[in-house]
Amino acid sequence: MKYPSEADRDPASAPGKRLRTLLLPLAVGALLLAVLTLMAAETWKDYKSTLINSQTQQMELVVQSISDSIRFSLEEYTDRLDAAADKLRENPSQPLNLSRSDSITDLWVENAEGNIVYSRYGVRLICDVLLTQDGKISYWQYHQGDHHYLVLKEPVDDRAVCLVVDSEAVYDQLVSDIHVGTNGYIVIKTADNRIVMHPESAQWGIDILEGRRKLYQKYELDMSSLEELLAAQLTQPSGIMTYYSYWWTDPDLPRVQKISAFRKLELGDSFWTVSAVVDYDDLYQPVARSFRKMARMFCVIAGIMALLTLLLFHLQKKNNRNAARITALQEVNTALEELHRSEEFLQHGQRLQLMGTLTGGIAHEFNNFLTPITGYADLIMADADPDSEIYDNAREISEAAEKARDVVKQISAMGRKNVETIYDAIPVEKMLTQTRKLVETNCPKQIQLVEQIELQGEEVLGNKTQLQQVLLNICVNAIHAIGSQPGTLTLRADTVQRQTLMQRLPDEKIPTVWPEYLRIRITDTGSGMEKETLQHIFEPFFTTKKTGEGTGLGLALAEQIIRTHRGYICAESTLGQGSTFSIYLPVLEQERQREQLQWGQENALRILAADDNQKVLSMLEKELSSLGMTVATCARQEEVHALLDSRSFDVLAIDESLTEGSGVDFCMSIRGRFPDLIRIIMTSAPSRELVEAKRHGVLDGYLLKPVSASTLLEEIRAARQKKIR
C-alpha cells in the first residue's frame, strides 16, 4: 500500500505551507501582544488596588487626626466648664469671668426653668436640639440665624453653667482646611445619627435619615446603602466602607458611589462618629492617570513589536524563497537518482521477467527430452554387462541426464513467481555448524576449513534450506577456485550495526527498521577474479567456468534468495590472492528473559490473539495468562469481529495470513469502530506496507514470527508509550 505524501494529497499544499510559514511571525507577534495585554491588565488591577488602598489609608489617618483634635478641644471646653461650675458652687452670687476666643463665645447661667439669668457677653441664641448626654455634661445645639453653636451644660444645684462654643469656628479651625479628594468632606454625627457638623449648614442638627428625607422630600431617595453604613458605624470602632449615597451639596442631588472612612469619638457613655466621605471616582482618577501613562508606554512597546514582527515576516519570506529553491533542487536531484535506480531496476527486472517467461517452456521441453533419454539409458544399462563399454556409455548418458535435470530445477527456481516460502526464526550458529559439516564432505584434504564464529545466540528470519543452499553454493565455488593447490576456506560470522552497513554499501537504501545485521564472510585463497569479472558475477547465465562445468545461475540465484530475505550480498576479489563473499541479513531482536520483564499497569490488559495455528494460540494464552493478562483466542476472522463486538479489549494481535487480503486493510477497517484498540500484526516477513502503515499510525506495531509473550508485550509497551506522547 502506498501512502501519499502531503504534496500528493493536496496539490495546493506547497503554497499553503508557504502561507502558513509566512503567517508564523504574525502569529508569534499576536501571541506576544496577547501576553503583554494580559500582563498589563493584571498590572493595572494590582496597581489600582494598591493605589486605592493607599488612598483609603490616608483617609483613615485624616479621620484619626480630626477625631483627636475634636477630642482635645472638647476636653478643653469641659475643663473650662468645670472651672466655672466650681466657682459658682463656691460663691453663687459672684459673677463668672470667661476669656473669649475664636471658638468660645459666651458663658451662661440658667435657672431651673432653663432661662438664662446670667450672660457674660450677652449672647442670645435659640435652642435647637439635645445632641448628646455625657453623664453630668450635656451637649446642645443652638443657632442664631444660619449660624450654629455648641452649648455644653453642667448642672450646679438648681442651676446650670453653660459654655457657648461657636461650632462653625471649630469646624473651620479643625476640618474645613482638610481636603478629601476633589469634592469630599468631613461629617460628625452623634450615636443616634444626628448631624453635629457638616459642610452644608442646613443639615446641622438633623437626623441623617429622617431629617434628610424631610429636607429633600421632593426627591425619591434610596437610603438602603446609607443605612448599611450607619449600622456598621454603630457596631464598629472604625472602618472603611463603600456605599451609594447623594452629593448633598449639589442642587441636583446626584447619586454616586462613595467611600467612607470613620472612627468613633468616645464621650463618656456615648460617642460621636467622625467620618471622611469621598467620591469613589476621586480615588480612581490618580489610578486612571497612571494607567493612561502605562497604556501609552504599552502602545509604544506594541508598535516596536509590530515593526519587529514585520521585519521578521520579511526575513522569513525571503528565507522561504531560498528554502523553496533549495528544496526544488533537492527534489530534482532525488528524482534523477530515483530515475537512475529505476532504470537499473527495470533492466534487471526485464531480464528476470524475460527469464521467467522462458524458463517455464524451457523446463517443460527439457523434461520432455530428458524422460526418454533417461528411460532408454536405464534399459541399456539393465541389459548390458556392467564391465562393458556399452554399460559405461549408458551410465554417462544417465549421469548427464541427471545433471540436466538439476539445471532445469535451477532455471525453474530462478523464474518462479509468488512461490510460497516458509520463513522461521533461524539460530545462526546452529545453521552455520550444519553448513560446515556439509562443506567438509565436499572439501578436499589439501584445503583447510577454518571457522570463526563471534555470535551470542543471534537469530535471523528466513528459510533455512534456501540460506544453506546459498552458503553451500558459495563454498563449493570457493573450493573450485582453490583447485588442487593447498589453500584455506574461512567461514566467519559476526554482527554489524546499520551505520556500518551503510558505509559498506553506500549505494543501497538500508531501512531503519533493522538496527543490527548478521555478517557472514566466506573467504578463499583461490585464483581470485578481475575487476571486470567481479561486476557481472551475479548476473544470470554469467560464468567463468568451462562449457559444461557451470550454468551461471548459482550466484544469481544466491543473490535473489538473499534479497528476498531483506539482505545484501557483495564480493571482493584480488586476482591471484582469493575472494571474499559477504552476506548481510537483518537480525531479529533478542527475546528478553521473563525475569527481566517488569510490567506495571499491563497486568490488567485484555488481549485478543488471532492465529490459524492452534499451537501458537495455546502458547500465547498460557504465557500471557501466567503474567496476569486476560486472554481470548480465535482462529478465524469472523470470530475476531464477533469477539470485538461482544467484549472489550485493549490489544488485538492478529496473524496477517488470517485476514482476507492485507492485514493493514483489516486494521484500517476496524480503526474507526475501535479507536483505542492497540492493533498489532504478526507476520512471517516484514514488508514496506507494514513499515509505512506503522509510521502513519494505521497500525500500532508488527511482530515477526516466531512470536512470544515477551516480544508481544514489548511491542504493546512501545505502542502505549507512543500513544501517550
C-alpha positions in Angstrom: 0.0 0.0 0.0 1.4 3.4 -1.0 0.9 6.2 1.5 0.7 9.5 -0.4 2.9 12.4 0.6 1.5 15.8 1.6 2.0 17.2 -1.8 0.2 14.2 -3.4 -2.8 14.6 -1.2 -3.2 18.2 -1.9 -1.6 19.9 -4.9 -2.0 23.3 -3.3 -0.3 22.1 -0.1 3.0 23.6 -1.1 1.6 27.2 -1.4 -0.5 26.6 1.7 2.7 25.5 3.6 4.4 28.7 2.5 1.4 30.7 3.6 1.5 29.1 7.0 5.2 29.7 7.3 4.7 33.3 6.4 1.9 33.7 8.9 4.1 32.3 11.7 5.7 35.6 12.6 2.3 37.3 12.7 1.0 34.5 14.9 4.0 34.9 17.2 3.5 38.7 17.3 -0.2 38.3 18.1 0.6 35.8 20.8 3.2 38.2 22.4 0.7 41.1 22.1 -1.9 39.0 23.9 0.5 38.1 26.6 1.5 41.7 27.1 -2.2 42.7 27.2 -2.9 40.1 29.9 0.2 41.3 31.8 -0.9 44.9 31.5 -4.4 44.0 32.7 -3.0 42.2 35.8 -0.6 45.0 36.4 -3.4 47.6 36.1 -5.5 45.6 38.5 -2.8 45.3 41.1 -1.8 48.9 40.7 -5.3 50.1 41.0 -5.9 48.1 44.2 -2.6 49.3 45.6 -3.3 53.0 45.0 -6.9 52.8 46.3 -5.7 51.1 49.4 -3.1 53.8 49.8 -5.8 56.5 49.5 -8.1 54.8 52.0 -5.3 54.5 54.4 -4.7 58.3 54.1 -8.4 58.8 54.8 -8.1 56.8 57.9 -5.2 58.9 59.1 -7.2 62.1 58.4 -10.2 60.8 60.3 -8.0 59.8 63.2 -6.3 63.2 63.2 -9.6 65.1 63.2 -11.0 62.8 65.9 -8.1 63.5 68.1 -8.3 67.3 67.5 -12.0 67.4 68.4 -11.4 65.3 71.5 -8.7 67.6 72.7 -11.0 70.6 72.0 -13.9 69.1 73.9 -11.6 68.2 76.8 -10.5 71.9 76.9 -14.1 73.0 76.8 -15.1 70.7 79.6 -12.2 71.7 81.7 -13.2 75.4 81.5 -16.8 74.4 82.1 -15.8 72.5 85.3 -13.8 75.5 86.5 -16.7 77.8 86.0 -19.1 75.4 87.8 -16.7 75.1 90.8 -16.6 78.9 91.1 -20.4 79.1 91.0 -20.6 76.5 93.8 -18.1 78.4 95.9 -19.8 81.8 95.5 -23.2 81.7 93.9 -23.5 85.5 93.9 -20.2 86.4 92.3 -20.3 86.9 88.5 -18.4 84.4 86.4 -15.5 85.5 84.2 -14.6 84.0 80.9 -11.9 84.8 78.3 -13.4 84.8 74.9 -11.5 83.0 72.0 -12.1 82.2 68.4 -14.3 79.3 69.4 -15.6 80.2 72.9 -18.3 82.8 72.6 -20.1 83.2 75.9 -20.7 81.7 79.4 -24.2 81.4 80.7 -26.0 80.5 83.9 -29.5 79.0 83.6 -32.1 78.6 86.3 -34.2 75.6 86.9 -36.7 76.6 84.2 -33.9 76.8 81.6 -34.0 80.6 81.4 -30.7 82.5 81.1 -30.2 84.5 84.3 -26.6 85.5 83.6 -24.7 86.0 80.3 -21.0 87.1 80.4 -21.2 88.7 77.0 -24.9 88.9 76.3 -25.2 86.4 73.5 -28.7 85.3 72.9 -29.3 82.1 70.9 -32.2 79.8 70.1 -32.0 76.2 71.2 -32.4 73.5 68.6 -31.9 70.1 70.0 -30.1 68.0 72.6 -27.2 66.3 70.9 -25.6 64.0 73.5 -25.9 63.4 77.2 -22.5 62.5 78.7 -23.1 61.9 82.4 -23.3 65.3 84.1 -22.5 67.2 80.9 -24.9 67.5 78.1 -24.2 68.8 74.6 -26.8 71.0 72.9 -27.1 72.7 69.5 -28.2 76.3 69.3 -28.4 78.7 66.4 -28.6 82.4 65.6 -29.9 82.8 62.1 -27.9 80.4 60.0 -25.1 80.3 62.4 -24.7 77.3 64.7 -23.3 76.9 68.2 -22.5 74.0 70.5 -23.6 74.6 74.1 -22.1 72.4 76.9 -24.2 72.4 80.1 -23.2 71.2 83.6 -25.7 71.3 86.5 -24.8 73.2 89.7 -27.5 72.7 92.4 -30.8 74.1 90.8 -28.9 76.0 88.1 -26.7 75.1 85.2 -23.4 76.5 83.9 -23.4 76.7 80.1 -20.3 77.2 77.8 -21.2 78.5 74.4 -18.9 77.3 71.6 -19.0 78.6 68.0 -19.4 75.2 66.1 -18.7 76.7 62.7 -15.5 78.3 64.1 -14.4 74.9 65.4 -15.3 73.3 62.0 -13.3 76.0 60.2 -10.3 75.5 62.5 -10.2 71.7 62.6 -12.0 70.4 59.5 -12.5 72.9 56.7 -8.8 73.1 55.7 -8.6 69.3 55.3 -9.4 68.2 51.7 -10.5 64.8 50.9 -10.4 64.2 47.1 -12.0 66.7 44.8 -15.3 67.1 46.5 -15.0 65.0 49.6 -16.0 66.3 53.1 -15.9 65.5 56.8 -19.1 64.9 58.7 -19.5 64.4 62.5 -22.6 62.8 63.9 -23.9 61.6 67.3 -24.6 58.0 68.3 -28.3 58.4 67.4 -27.3 59.6 63.8 -27.9 63.3 64.4 -25.5 65.6 62.5 -23.2 67.7 64.6 -21.1 69.2 61.9 -21.4 69.1 58.1 -20.2 71.3 55.2 -23.8 72.2 54.4 -25.2 74.2 57.3 -28.8 73.2 56.5 -28.0 69.7 57.7 -26.6 70.7 61.1 -28.7 69.0 63.9 -30.9 66.9 61.7 -31.3 63.2 61.7 -29.2 61.7 58.9 -32.1 59.6 57.5 -35.4 61.2 58.5 -34.1 64.7 58.5 -32.8 64.3 55.0 -36.0 62.7 53.8 -37.8 65.8 55.0 -35.2 68.2 53.7 -35.2 66.6 50.3 -38.8 65.3 50.2 -39.2 66.3 46.6 -36.6 63.6 45.6 -37.1 59.8 45.7 -34.1 58.9 47.8 -32.7 55.4 48.2 -31.2 55.2 51.7 -30.6 51.5 51.8 -26.9 51.6 51.3 -26.6 54.5 53.7 -28.5 52.5 56.3 -25.9 49.7 56.0 -23.1 52.3 56.6 -24.8 53.7 59.7 -25.3 50.1 61.1 -21.7 49.4 60.6 -20.7 52.7 62.3 -22.9 51.8 65.3 -21.1 48.5 65.9 -17.5 49.1 64.7 -15.0 51.4 66.4 -13.5 52.3 63.0 -13.5 51.1 59.4 -13.8 51.7 55.7 -16.9 51.0 53.7 -18.1 51.6 50.1 -21.7 52.6 49.7 -24.1 54.6 47.5 -25.5 58.0 48.5 -26.0 61.5 47.3 -24.0 64.7 47.0 -26.0 66.8 49.5 -24.1 70.0 48.5 -25.1 69.6 44.8 -28.6 71.1 44.0 -29.2 68.2 41.5 -28.5 65.7 44.3 -26.7 63.1 42.1 -26.5 59.5 43.4 -22.9 58.3 43.4 -20.6 55.6 44.8 -18.8 56.8 47.9 -16.1 55.6 50.3 -16.4 56.4 54.0 -13.6 56.1 56.5 -15.0 56.5 60.0 -13.8 56.5 63.6 -15.7 56.7 67.0 -15.1 59.6 69.3 -15.9 58.4 72.8 -17.8 60.8 75.1 -18.3 59.0 78.4 -21.1 56.5 77.9 -21.9 57.8 74.5 -19.9 58.7 71.3 -19.7 60.8 68.2 -18.6 59.4 64.8 -16.1 61.3 62.7 -16.4 60.3 59.1 -14.5 61.3 55.9 -16.5 60.8 52.8 -15.1 60.9 49.3 -16.4 60.1 45.8 -15.1 56.7 44.6 -14.1 58.4 41.3 -11.9 60.8 43.2 -9.7 57.9 44.3 -9.9 56.3 40.9 -8.6 59.4 39.0 -5.0 59.1 40.1 -5.1 55.5 39.2 -6.6 56.3 35.8 -3.9 58.9 35.1 -1.2 56.4 35.9 -2.9 53.8 33.7 -3.0 56.2 30.8 0.7 56.7 31.1 1.2 53.0 31.3 -1.1 52.5 28.3 0.9 55.0 26.2 4.1 53.1 27.2 2.4 49.8 26.2 1.4 51.2 22.8 5.0 52.2 22.2 6.1 48.7 23.0 3.4 47.2 20.9 4.4 49.4 18.0 8.1 48.3 18.3 7.0 44.7 18.4 4.8 45.2 15.3 7.8 46.7 13.5 10.0 43.7 14.6 7.2 41.3 13.5 7.0 42.9 10.1 10.8 42.7 9.8 10.7 39.1 10.9 7.9 38.5 8.4 10.1 39.9 5.6 13.1 37.9 6.6 11.0 34.7 6.9 9.5 35.4 3.5 13.0 35.8 2.0 14.2 32.7 3.8 11.2 30.7 2.5 12.0 31.7 -1.1 15.6 30.5 -0.6 14.4 27.3 1.1 12.0 26.7 -1.8 14.8 27.0 -4.3 16.9 24.5 -2.3 14.0 22.1 -1.9 13.4 22.3 -5.7 17.0 21.5 -6.4 16.9 18.6 -3.9 13.8 17.2 -5.4 15.3 17.4 -8.9 18.5 15.6 -7.6 16.4 13.0 -5.9 14.3 12.5 -9.0 17.4 12.0 -11.1 18.8 9.4 -8.6 15.5 7.6 -8.5 15.3 7.6 -12.3 18.8 6.1 -12.4 18.0 3.4 -9.9 14.7 2.8 -11.6 16.4 2.3 -15.0 18.8 -0.2 -13.4 16.0 -2.0 -11.6 13.9 -2.0 -14.7 16.7 -3.5 -16.7 17.2 -6.2 -14.1 13.5 -6.8 -13.8 13.2 -7.1 -17.5 15.9 -9.7 -17.6 14.1 -11.6 -14.8 10.8 -11.2 -16.5 12.2 -12.5 -19.7 13.8 -15.4 -17.9 10.6 -16.1 -16.1 8.7 -16.2 -19.3 11.2 -18.5 -21.0 12.0 -20.9 -18.1 8.5 -22.4 -18.0 8.7 -23.5 -21.6 12.4 -24.5 -21.4 11.8 -26.6 -18.3 8.8 -28.3 -19.9 10.7 -29.1 -23.1 13.8 -30.2 -21.3 11.8 -32.6 -19.2 10.1 -34.0 -22.3 13.6 -34.6 -23.8 15.2 -36.0 -20.7 12.4 -38.5 -20.0 13.1 -40.9 -23.0 16.9 -40.3 -22.7 16.8 -41.4 -19.1 14.4 -44.3 -19.8 16.4 -45.7 -22.7 19.7 -45.4 -20.8 18.3 -47.4 -17.9 17.1 -50.0 -20.3 20.5 -50.3 -21.9 22.2 -50.5 -18.5 19.8 -53.2 -17.5 20.6 -55.4 -20.5 24.3 -54.7 -20.8 27.3 -56.2 -19.0 28.4 -53.8 -16.2 32.0 -54.2 -17.4 31.2 -53.5 -21.0 31.8 -50.2 -22.9 28.0 -50.1 -23.7 27.2 -50.0 -19.9 29.7 -47.2 -19.3 28.3 -45.2 -22.2 24.8 -45.7 -20.9 25.8 -44.6 -17.4 27.4 -41.5 -18.8 24.2 -40.7 -20.6 22.2 -41.3 -17.4 24.5 -39.0 -15.3 24.4 -36.3 -17.9 20.6 -36.5 -17.8 20.6 -36.1 -14.0 22.9 -33.0 -14.3 20.5 -31.6 -16.9 17.6 -32.2 -14.5 19.4 -30.2 -11.8 20.0 -27.4 -14.3 16.2 -27.4 -15.1 15.4 -27.2 -11.4 17.7 -24.2 -11.0 16.2 -22.5 -14.0 12.7 -23.1 -12.7 13.7 -21.6 -9.3 15.1 -18.5 -11.0 11.9 -17.9 -12.9 9.3 -19.0 -10.4 7.0 -16.2 -9.2 4.9 -16.0 -6.0 6.5 -19.1 -4.6 5.2 -19.8 -1.1 8.2 -20.0 1.2 8.0 -20.9 4.9 10.1 -18.4 7.0 11.1 -19.1 10.5 13.5 -17.8 13.2 16.8 -19.5 12.5 19.6 -19.8 15.1 22.6 -18.7 13.1 25.2 -20.7 15.0 23.3 -23.9 14.5 22.8 -23.2 10.8 26.5 -22.5 10.3 27.6 -25.6 12.1 25.3 -27.7 9.9 26.6 -25.9 6.8 30.3 -26.5 7.8 29.6 -30.3 8.2 28.1 -30.4 4.7 31.1 -28.5 3.3 33.5 -30.8 5.0 32.1 -33.7 3.0 33.0 -31.9 -0.3 36.2 -30.4 0.9 39.5 -32.0 -0.3 42.2 -32.8 2.1 44.6 -30.1 0.8 42.1 -27.4 1.7 41.9 -26.3 5.3 38.5 -25.3 6.6 38.6 -22.6 9.2 35.5 -21.4 11.3 35.5 -18.0 13.2 32.1 -17.5 14.9 31.6 -14.4 17.0 27.9 -14.6 17.9 25.8 -14.5 21.0 22.7 -16.5 20.1 21.5 -14.2 17.2 18.6 -15.3 15.0 17.6 -14.3 11.5 14.2 -14.7 9.9 14.2 -16.8 6.8 14.1 -20.2 5.1 16.9 -22.4 6.4 17.0 -24.6 3.3 17.4 -21.6 1.0 20.1 -19.9 3.1 22.1 -23.2 3.4 21.8 -23.5 -0.4 23.4 -20.1 -0.8 26.2 -20.8 1.6 26.9 -24.2 0.1 26.9 -22.8 -3.4 29.5 -20.1 -2.4 31.6 -22.6 -0.5 31.6 -25.1 -3.5 32.6 -22.2 -5.8 35.5 -21.3 -3.4 36.7 -25.0 -3.4 36.7 -24.9 -7.2 38.6 -21.6 -7.2 41.3 -23.1 -4.9 41.5 -26.2 -7.1 44.2 -28.8 -6.4 46.6 -26.5 -4.7 46.8 -26.2 -0.9 44.6 -23.5 0.4 42.3 -22.2 3.1 38.5 -21.7 3.2 37.4 -19.5 6.1 33.9 -19.1 7.3 33.4 -16.0 9.6 30.3 -14.8 11.3 29.6 -11.7 13.4 27.2 -8.7 13.7 27.4 -5.1 12.5 25.3 -2.1 13.1 23.2 -0.4 10.5 25.6 2.6 10.3 28.5 0.3 9.5 26.5 -1.4 6.7 25.6 2.0 5.2 29.2 2.8 5.0 30.0 -0.6 3.4 27.1 -0.3 0.9 26.7 3.4 0.2 24.5 2.8 -2.9 22.0 0.8 -1.0 19.0 2.2 0.9 19.3 0.5 4.2 15.9 0.5 6.1 15.8 1.9 9.6 13.6 -0.9 10.9 16.7 -3.2 11.3 19.3 -1.7 13.6 21.6 -4.7 13.5 22.7 -7.1 10.8 24.3 -10.6 10.7 27.5 -10.6 8.6 28.7 -14.0 7.1 32.0 -13.9 5.2 33.3 -16.7 3.1 37.0 -16.2 2.2 39.2 -18.4 0.0 42.8 -18.3 -1.1 41.9 -19.3 -4.7 42.7 -17.7 -8.0 40.6 -14.6 -7.5 38.8 -12.5 -10.1 39.5 -9.5 -12.2 37.5 -6.3 -11.6 35.5 -6.7 -14.9 34.5 -10.2 -13.9 33.5 -9.1 -10.4 31.0 -6.7 -11.9 29.0 -9.5 -13.6 29.1 -12.5 -11.3 25.5 -12.0 -10.0 24.0 -11.8 -13.5 22.1 -14.9 -14.7 23.9 -17.2 -17.1 27.3 -15.5 -16.4 30.1 -18.0 -15.7 33.9 -18.2 -16.0 33.9 -22.0 -15.9 34.4 -24.1 -18.9 31.5 -25.1 -21.0 29.6 -27.9 -19.3 31.1 -27.2 -15.8 28.8 -24.4 -14.8 25.4 -22.8 -15.7 25.9 -19.3 -14.4 22.8 -19.5 -12.3 24.3 -20.3 -8.9 25.3 -16.8 -7.7 22.3 -15.2 -9.4 20.0 -17.5 -7.5 22.0 -16.8 -4.3 21.5 -13.0 -4.8 17.8 -13.5 -5.4 17.4 -15.6 -2.2 19.4 -13.1 -0.1 17.3 -10.1 -1.5 14.1 -11.9 -0.6 15.4 -12.3 2.9 15.8 -8.4 3.2 19.5 -8.9 3.0 22.5 -8.0 0.8 25.4 -9.9 -0.8 28.6 -8.5 -2.2 32.0 -9.8 -3.2 35.6 -8.6 -3.1 38.4 -10.3 -5.0 42.0 -9.8 -6.0 43.4 -11.7 -8.9 45.8 -14.4 -7.7 45.0 -13.9 -4.0 41.5 -15.1 -3.5 37.9 -13.8 -2.9 35.6 -12.9 -0.1 31.8 -13.1 -0.3 29.9 -11.1 2.4 26.3 -11.8 3.2 24.3 -9.4 5.4 20.9 -10.4 7.0 18.8 -8.5 9.4 19.0 -9.8 13.0 15.8 -10.5 14.9 15.6 -8.6 18.2 16.5 -10.9 21.0 13.8 -12.1 23.3 14.2 -10.8 26.8 14.2 -13.2 29.7 11.0 -13.4 31.6 12.6 -12.5 34.9 13.9 -9.2 33.4 10.5 -8.0 32.3 8.9 -5.6 34.7 5.3 -5.0 33.9 3.2 -2.4 35.6 -0.3 -1.5 34.6 0.0 -4.0 31.7 -1.1 -6.7 34.2 -4.7 -5.7 33.6 -4.5 -5.8 29.8 -7.3 -7.6 27.8 -5.7 -9.2 24.8 -7.3 -10.9 21.8 -4.9 -13.2 19.9 -5.9 -14.5 16.5 -4.0 -17.1 14.5 -4.8 -20.1 12.4 -2.1 -22.1 14.3 -3.6 -23.6 17.4 -0.2 -24.3 18.9 0.7 -20.6 18.7 -2.6 -19.6 20.3 -2.1 -22.1 23.2 1.4 -20.9 23.8 0.3 -17.2 23.9 -2.7 -17.9 26.1 -0.6 -19.9 28.6 2.3 -17.4 28.9 0.1 -14.2 28.9 -2.3 -15.7 31.5 0.6 -16.5 33.7 1.5 -12.8 33.7 -2.0 -11.8 34.8 -3.4 -10.9 31.5 -7.0 -11.6 30.3 -6.6 -13.5 27.0 -9.1 -14.6 24.4 -8.1 -16.6 21.2 -9.7 -17.3 17.9 -8.7 -18.9 14.6 -10.9 -17.1 12.1 -11.5 -13.6 11.0 -15.3 -13.9 11.6 -14.6 -14.8 15.2 -12.4 -11.7 15.6 -15.3 -9.4 14.6 -17.7 -11.3 16.9 -15.4 -11.0 19.9 -14.7 -7.4 19.3 -18.4 -6.6 19.1 -19.3 -8.6 22.2 -16.3 -7.8 24.6 -13.9 -5.0 25.3 -10.2 -5.5 24.5 -7.1 -3.4 24.9 -5.0 -5.2 22.3 -5.6 -7.1 19.1 -2.7 -9.4 17.9 -3.7 -11.0 14.6 -1.8 -13.1 12.2 -1.6 -11.4 8.8 -2.5 -14.7 7.0 -5.7 -14.8 8.9 -7.1 -11.6 7.3 -8.8 -11.6 3.9 -6.4 -9.6 1.8 -4.0 -7.2 3.5 -3.6 -7.1 7.3 -3.1 -3.4 7.0 -6.5 -3.1 5.3 -8.1 -5.1 8.1 -6.7 -2.7 10.7 -7.9 0.3 8.8 -11.4 -1.2 8.6 -11.7 -1.5 12.4 -9.9 1.6 13.3 -13.0 3.8 13.3 -15.1 1.4 15.4 -12.3 0.8 18.0 -10.1 3.9 18.1 -8.4 3.0 21.4 -7.6 -0.6 20.4 -3.9 -1.3 20.0 -3.6 -3.2 16.7 -0.6 -5.4 16.2 0.0 -7.7 13.1 2.0 -10.9 13.4 3.8 -11.7 10.1 6.4 -14.0 8.7 8.3 -11.3 6.9 8.3 -7.6 7.1 7.1 -5.6 4.2 7.2 -1.9 3.2 3.5 -1.8 3.6 3.7 -2.8 7.3 6.6 -0.3 7.9 4.7 2.6 6.3 1.4 1.7 8.0 3.1 1.7 11.4 4.8 5.0 10.7 1.5 6.6 9.6 -0.4 5.2 12.6 -2.7 2.9 10.6 -1.5 0.1 12.9 0.4 0.3 16.2 3.0 -2.3 15.5 4.0 -5.6 13.9 5.9 -8.6 15.1 8.0 -11.1 13.1 7.3 -14.7 13.7 8.0 -16.7 15.8 6.1 -14.6 18.4 6.5 -15.0 22.2 4.7 -13.4 25.1 7.7 -11.2 25.9 8.1 -9.9 22.3 4.3 -9.2 22.1 4.3 -7.3 25.5 7.4 -5.3 24.4 5.6 -4.2 21.2 2.4 -3.4 23.3 4.5 -1.3 25.7 6.2 0.6 22.8 2.7 1.3 21.2 1.3 2.6 24.5 4.2 4.9 25.1 3.8 6.3 21.6 0.1 7.0 22.2 1.0 8.8 25.5 3.5 11.0 23.7 
